Amino acid sequence: MAASLFDSPNYAKLFPVGDAGRLFTDTAEVRAMMLVEGTLAILQGKAGTIPEISAQAIHRASLELQIDPAGLSDATGQNGVSVPGLVAEFRKLMQAPEHAQYLHFGATSQDITDTALMLRLRQLLGLQESALKSMIAHLRKLATDHAETPMVARTYGQSATLTSFGATVASWGHPLIDLLDEMENLRASTLWVSLAGAAGTASALGDDPTGLRAELAAALGLQDPKRNWHNDRSPIQRIAAWQTRLNQALGKFAQDILIHSQSTLKTVQIGATGGSSTMPQKENPVQASTIVALANQAVGLQTTLTLAAQHKEARDGAAWFSEWLALPQLCLGAMAALTIANDISAAVSPNQTALSAQITATNEMIHAEALSFELAKTIPRPEAQAAVKQLCQEALATGSNLIALAQTQYPSIDAALFGSAHQMGTAPEQAHAFAERAKDAEIS
């Protein structure tokens, strides 16, 4: 089995990451670092910090040169970071030492690495935003179509009261819209440029390092944090937390799908399913299971990243390396889960026959709460609750219909009050409210 299933040709369809996968490759990292180096040189040339002709040569080379990541492995193993090896190879391939000497002028490895990471995370968030909007659109249609489709709501795995399938869909979708709504602020508070020099003081970055940092941010389409963040990992923590919440929201969706697709319920249809090597009758909800596995993994990765926030002193190699180990896996896990969930949301539909059968199977005991409130109109509430509890026990023992049984003792009870349309409460309203919110989210 591959060390990372996201890189495995064998498991690529089980853990699909699409275009996000290329963002976390050695090649993508090297290209992003070269872009940062080239852009920095151009700005330093304009500022007069380095000769402008050298800046132009470096920038041109950053776009044209091809650096093999495998060729950096010895230097990376020795230095603990790729940038020294990258700079050495860049200078060598330029074949112009008079210009190459100004490459990486005043910056430190962490500046280049962190900024290059943010360029790739920006692309990741764009992919996730598109996938979120697609999934929300699928859920909006589902909630609209089934706003008034009654079903059993369960608490602690037990039949509780009636709800609607559309309201259940809304419970899946609202957290996703919350995450989508946060993306603008997430980008502003995380996609930062880093340019602070060896110990965070920018002492070798020319006469106006603050202005240079702002210009670099603008040129790269990133945010200027207006400070050094080598040892303040807040942007990494915020991105990680958002990815974890996405994983958990999708995990809740998948857990519900797993329950509703059980052989004994079959209250939803999810399209393609997996088969068993020995049991031909099985239809395994493989996709939903994958999402739950990814949500579970995200918790451990988030813990690692939380611990990695403790960057000692000015810079901390061990904490930084911990980010490298955990953040790509967390991001790709969220992307894979979102890709799968998007597919499920496009295919899932309620099995209305099975949903109705589940309601019928309760022998109207799903209306026990409503019955107690109806009785409380004429007798004290504690007495009403006790009476309904006794009626439920009798209905269970005899297999009787609860409402019919209640009418034998309380003839004034109107059975029409316990129809699905009345007993779903605000469930249809909740479904339509979600659909309206989802429509706005798609437009934004």
C-alpha positions in Angstrom: 0.0 0.0 0.0 1.3 3.5 -0.8 2.5 5.7 2.0 -0.1 8.3 0.9 -3.3 7.0 -0.7 -3.7 10.3 -2.4 -0.6 9.6 -4.5 -1.6 6.0 -5.3 -2.8 5.0 -8.8 -4.5 2.0 -7.2 -6.5 4.1 -4.8 -7.0 7.2 -6.9 -10.7 6.6 -7.5 -11.4 5.7 -3.8 -9.6 8.9 -2.6 -10.1 11.3 -5.5 -8.4 14.7 -5.2 -8.5 15.9 -8.8 -6.5 18.9 -9.6 -5.7 19.5 -5.9 -3.3 16.6 -6.0 -0.8 18.5 -8.2 -0.7 21.4 -5.8 1.1 19.2 -3.2 3.8 17.8 -5.4 7.5 18.5 -5.4 7.2 20.0 -8.9 4.5 22.4 -7.8 6.4 23.5 -4.8 9.6 24.1 -6.8 7.7 26.1 -9.4 6.0 28.2 -6.7 9.3 28.9 -5.0 10.9 30.0 -8.2 8.0 32.3 -8.9 8.5 33.9 -5.5 12.2 34.3 -6.1 11.7 35.8 -9.5 9.1 38.3 -8.3 11.2 39.3 -5.3 14.1 40.0 -7.6 12.1 42.2 -9.9 10.9 44.3 -7.0 14.3 44.6 -5.5 15.6 45.7 -8.9 13.0 48.5 -9.1 13.9 49.5 -5.6 17.6 49.7 -6.4 18.5 47.0 -3.8 20.0 44.9 -6.6 21.0 45.8 -10.1 17.9 46.0 -12.3 19.6 44.1 -15.2 20.3 41.3 -12.7 16.8 41.4 -11.5 15.4 41.0 -15.0 17.8 38.1 -15.7 16.7 36.3 -12.5 13.0 36.9 -13.2 13.3 35.6 -16.8 15.2 32.6 -15.5 12.6 31.9 -12.9 10.0 31.4 -15.7 12.3 29.5 -18.0 14.5 27.2 -16.0 13.5 23.6 -15.1 14.8 22.4 -11.8 14.5 18.7 -11.0 13.2 18.2 -7.4 15.0 14.9 -7.1 18.3 16.8 -7.6 17.6 18.8 -4.4 17.3 15.8 -2.1 20.9 15.7 -0.8 20.8 19.4 0.0 17.4 19.2 1.5 18.4 16.2 3.7 21.4 18.2 5.0 19.7 21.6 5.4 16.2 20.6 6.5 14.6 22.8 3.8 14.7 22.9 0.0 15.5 26.5 -0.6 19.3 26.4 -0.2 19.6 23.6 -2.7 17.1 25.3 -5.0 19.1 28.6 -4.9 22.3 26.8 -5.6 20.8 24.9 -8.6 19.1 28.1 -9.8 22.4 29.9 -9.8 24.2 27.1 -11.6 21.6 26.8 -14.3 21.5 30.5 -14.9 25.2 30.4 -16.1 25.5 34.0 -15.3 27.2 34.4 -11.9 27.3 38.2 -12.2 23.5 38.2 -12.0 22.8 35.0 -10.1 24.6 36.3 -7.1 21.6 38.6 -6.4 19.1 35.7 -6.3 17.4 35.3 -2.9 18.9 38.6 -1.7 18.1 39.2 2.0 15.3 36.6 2.2 15.4 33.5 4.2 14.3 29.9 3.4 11.1 30.2 5.4 10.0 33.3 3.6 10.2 31.5 0.3 8.7 28.2 1.5 5.8 29.8 3.3 5.0 32.2 0.6 5.1 29.4 -2.0 2.8 27.4 0.1 0.3 30.2 0.3 0.3 30.5 -3.5 -0.7 26.8 -3.7 -3.3 27.0 -0.8 -4.9 29.9 -2.7 -5.5 27.5 -5.6 -6.8 24.8 -3.3 -9.3 27.1 -1.7 -10.5 28.1 -5.2 -11.1 24.4 -6.1 -12.9 23.8 -2.8 -15.1 26.8 -3.3 -16.2 25.5 -6.6 -16.9 22.1 -5.3 -18.8 23.5 -2.3 -21.1 25.5 -4.5 -21.8 22.5 -6.7 -22.7 20.3 -3.7 -24.8 23.1 -2.1 -26.7 23.4 -5.4 -27.4 19.6 -5.4 -28.7 19.8 -1.8 -30.8 22.9 -2.6 -32.7 21.0 -5.3 -33.1 18.0 -3.0 -34.4 20.1 -0.1 -36.8 21.9 -2.4 -38.2 18.8 -4.0 -38.7 17.0 -0.6 -39.5 19.9 1.7 -42.8 18.1 2.6 -41.7 14.5 2.3 -42.3 13.1 5.8 -39.8 10.9 7.5 -39.0 9.7 11.0 -36.6 11.8 12.9 -34.4 9.8 15.3 -32.6 10.8 18.5 -30.2 8.3 20.1 -31.2 6.0 17.2 -34.8 5.9 18.4 -37.9 7.1 16.5 -38.7 10.6 18.0 -41.1 12.8 15.9 -41.8 13.5 12.3 -39.6 15.7 10.2 -39.2 16.0 6.4 -36.5 14.7 4.2 -35.9 18.3 3.0 -35.3 19.5 6.6 -32.8 16.6 7.0 -31.0 17.8 3.8 -31.0 21.3 5.3 -29.1 20.0 8.3 -26.4 18.7 5.9 -26.2 21.9 3.9 -26.2 24.7 6.4 -22.7 24.0 7.8 -21.4 23.9 4.2 -22.9 27.4 3.5 -21.3 28.6 6.7 -17.9 27.4 5.5 -18.5 29.0 2.1 -19.5 32.3 3.7 -16.3 32.3 5.6 -14.0 32.0 2.6 -13.5 35.7 1.9 -12.3 36.3 5.5 -10.4 33.1 5.4 -8.4 34.2 2.4 -7.8 37.6 3.9 -6.6 36.2 7.2 -4.4 33.3 5.9 -3.0 33.9 2.4 -0.1 35.9 3.6 3.2 36.7 2.0 6.3 36.1 4.2 9.3 38.4 3.9 11.1 38.9 7.2 14.7 37.6 6.7 16.7 35.3 8.8 15.4 36.1 12.3 12.3 38.1 11.4 13.8 41.5 11.5 14.2 42.1 7.7 17.7 43.5 8.4 19.1 42.5 5.0 16.2 43.5 2.8 17.1 47.0 1.9 16.1 50.5 3.0 12.3 49.8 3.0 11.6 46.2 3.8 8.1 47.0 4.9 7.3 48.6 1.5 9.0 45.7 -0.3 6.9 43.1 1.6 3.7 45.0 0.6 4.8 45.1 -3.0 5.6 41.4 -3.0 2.2 40.6 -1.6 0.5 42.7 -4.3 2.6 41.2 -7.1 1.8 37.7 -6.0 -1.9 38.3 -5.2 -1.4 37.6 -1.5 -2.1 39.5 1.6 0.4 41.7 3.4 0.3 40.7 7.1 2.2 43.9 8.0 4.5 41.8 10.3 6.7 38.8 10.5 4.9 35.5 11.1 7.7 33.0 11.1 6.8 31.9 14.6 3.1 32.9 14.6 1.4 30.1 12.7 -2.0 31.7 12.9 -2.7 31.5 9.2 -1.8 27.9 9.0 -3.9 27.2 12.1 -6.9 29.0 10.5 -6.7 27.1 7.2 -6.3 23.8 9.1 -9.3 24.5 11.3 -11.4 25.3 8.3 -10.3 22.1 6.5 -11.1 20.1 9.6 -14.6 21.7 10.0 -15.2 20.9 6.3 -14.2 17.3 6.9 -16.5 17.0 9.9 -19.5 18.6 8.1 -19.0 16.1 5.3 -18.5 13.3 7.8 -21.9 14.1 9.4 -23.5 13.9 6.0 -21.9 10.6 5.2 -22.8 9.1 8.6 -26.5 9.8 7.9 -26.1 8.3 4.4 -24.6 5.2 6.0 -27.5 4.9 8.4 -30.2 5.5 5.8 -28.7 3.0 3.3 -28.6 0.1 5.8 -30.3 -3.1 4.6 -33.0 -2.8 7.2 -33.9 0.8 6.3 -33.1 1.5 2.7 -34.6 5.0 3.1 -32.3 6.6 0.6 -31.0 5.5 -2.8 -27.4 6.6 -3.5 -26.7 5.3 -7.0 -23.5 3.4 -7.4 -22.5 1.1 -4.6 -19.7 -1.3 -3.9 -19.9 -5.1 -4.0 -18.6 -7.9 -1.9 -16.2 -10.6 -3.1 -18.3 -13.4 -1.6 -21.7 -12.0 -0.8 -23.5 -11.0 -4.0 -26.5 -9.6 -2.2 -24.5 -6.7 -0.7 -24.6 -3.1 -1.9 -21.8 -1.4 0.1 -21.9 2.4 0.6 -18.2 2.6 -0.1 -18.2 6.3 -0.9 -19.9 7.4 2.3 -17.5 5.1 4.3 -14.5 6.8 2.7 -15.8 10.3 3.8 -16.2 9.1 7.4 -12.7 7.6 7.3 -11.3 10.9 6.1 -13.2 12.9 8.7 -11.8 10.6 11.4 -8.2 11.1 10.0 -8.7 14.8 10.0 -9.0 14.9 13.8 -5.6 13.4 14.3 -4.0 15.7 11.7 -5.6 18.7 13.3 -4.1 17.7 16.6 -0.7 17.5 15.1 -1.1 20.9 13.6 -2.4 22.4 16.8 0.8 21.2 18.6 2.9 22.6 15.7 1.6 26.1 16.6 4.2 26.1 19.4 7.1 27.5 17.4 9.9 28.1 19.8 11.9 31.4 19.7 12.3 33.1 16.4 12.0 30.0 14.2 11.4 26.3 15.0 12.4 23.6 12.6 10.6 20.7 14.3 7.3 22.5 14.5 7.7 23.6 10.9 8.3 20.0 9.7 5.2 18.9 11.6 3.2 21.2 9.4 4.7 19.7 6.3 3.7 16.2 7.5 0.1 17.0 8.4 -1.2 20.0 6.4 -1.1 18.5 2.9 -2.8 15.3 4.1 -5.5 17.4 5.9 -6.1 19.5 2.8 -6.2 16.6 0.4 -8.4 14.6 2.7 -10.9 17.5 2.8 -10.7 17.8 -1.0 -11.3 14.0 -1.5 -14.2 14.0 0.9 -15.7 17.0 -0.8 -15.3 15.4 -4.2 -17.0 12.2 -3.1 -19.8 14.1 -1.2 -20.5 16.2 -4.2 -21.0 13.0 -6.3 -23.3 11.5 -3.6 -25.4 14.6 -3.3 -26.0 14.6 -7.0 -27.2 11.0 -6.9 -29.0 10.6 -3.6 -32.8 10.5 -3.4 -35.2 9.4 -0.8 -37.0 6.1 -1.0 -40.4 7.4 -0.2 -42.0 4.0 0.1 -39.4 3.0 2.7 -39.8 6.3 4.5 -43.6 5.8 4.7 -43.1 2.3 5.9 -40.9 3.5 8.7 -43.6 5.9 9.9 -46.3 3.2 9.7 -44.1 0.8 11.6 -44.3 3.1 14.7 -48.0 2.5 15.1 -48.5 6.2 15.6 -46.2 6.2 18.6 -44.1 8.7 16.8 -47.0 11.1 17.8 -46.6 10.4 21.5 -45.2 13.8 22.3 -48.0 15.5 20.3 -50.6 13.4 22.0 -49.4 14.4 25.5 -49.6 18.1 24.6 -53.1 17.5 23.2 -54.3 15.8 26.4 -52.6 18.6 28.4 -55.3 21.0 27.1 -57.8 19.3 29.3 -55.8 17.6 32.1 -52.6 18.7 34.0 -49.4 18.2 31.9 -47.8 15.6 34.3 -51.0 13.5 34.2 -51.1 13.8 30.4 -47.5 12.6 30.1 -48.2 9.7 32.5 -51.3 8.7 30.6 -49.5 8.7 27.2 -46.7 6.7 28.6 -49.2 4.1 29.8 -50.9 4.1 26.4 -47.5 3.6 24.7 -46.8 0.6 26.9 -50.2 -0.9 26.1 -49.8 -0.2 22.3 -46.4 -1.9 22.4 -47.8 -4.9 24.2 -50.8 -5.4 22.0 -49.5 -4.0 18.7 -52.2 -1.4 18.7 -52.3 2.0 17.0 -51.5 4.6 19.6 -54.0 7.2 18.4 -56.8 4.7 18.0 -56.1 3.4 21.4 -56.1 6.9 22.9 -59.4 7.6 21.3 -61.1 4.8 23.1 -60.2 6.5 26.4 -60.4 10.1 25.2 -63.1 10.2 22.5 -62.7 14.0 21.9 -59.2 13.5 20.4 -59.2 14.5 16.7 -57.1 12.0 14.7 -56.6 14.6 12.0 -54.3 16.5 14.3 -51.8 13.7 13.9 -51.5 13.8 10.2 -48.0 14.1 8.7 -48.6 17.6 7.4 -49.5 18.9 10.8 -46.9 16.9 12.8 -43.9 17.9 10.7 -43.9 21.3 12.4 -41.5 23.7 10.8 -39.6 21.1 8.9 -40.9 22.2 5.5 -40.2 25.8 6.4 -36.6 24.8 7.4 -36.1 23.1 4.1 -37.3 26.1 2.0 -35.3 28.5 4.2 -32.2 26.5 3.4 -33.0 26.4 -0.3 -33.2 30.2 -0.3 -30.0 30.5 1.5 -28.3 28.0 -0.8 -29.6 30.0 -3.8 -27.9 33.1 -2.5 -24.7 31.2 -1.8 -24.5 29.9 -5.4 -24.9 33.5 -6.8 -22.2 35.0 -4.5 
